[in-house]
């Protein structure tokens, strides 16, 4: 791990600066965007069903 102290931190130089990869600490699969898209589509469909049930009922 290649970390550096940052002398201008409020905690008087006790902070640690990490790169993006070091801070992430895990894999980020590209599948997440599809899960979010499908979830959003399903929520919209559910709201449309509820709206239709209250409009026609």
N, C-alpha and C positions, 0 to 999 in steps of 0.2 A: 504494500500500500504506500503510495507516494503522497503523503499529506504534508501540508505546510502550515505553520502558524501564521495568522494574519494579525499584524501588530496594531491595526487600527480598530479592532473590536472593542466593544464597550467593556468587556470583561478583562481588559488590560493585557491582551495578547494570549489569552488562554484558549481561544477558539481554534478550531481545526477546519481547514478548507479542504474539501474533497472534490474530485472530479465528478462528472455526471455519472459515469459508470460505477465508481466507487460508492456513491450515495444511493444508487438504485438498488444494489444488493440483490439482484434477482433477474430472471429472464422476463421479458415482456413480449409474449407471443402476439402476432398480428391478428389472432382470432378475436381479440377483445372488441375490435370495431364492429365485427359481425354480430357478436352477442348483444352489444348495445343497440345496434340497428334493429335486430329482430325484437328485442324487448320493447323498444319505442313503438314499432309497428303493432305489436300485440296490445300495448296499452291504448293506442289510438283506436284499434278495432273494438276493444272492450268499452271504451267511452262511447263509441258510435252505437254499440248495441244497447247500452244503458239509455242513451239519448232517444233511440228509436222506441224503446220499451215505454219510456215516460211520455213520449209524444203521441203515440198511437193508443196508449192504454187509458 
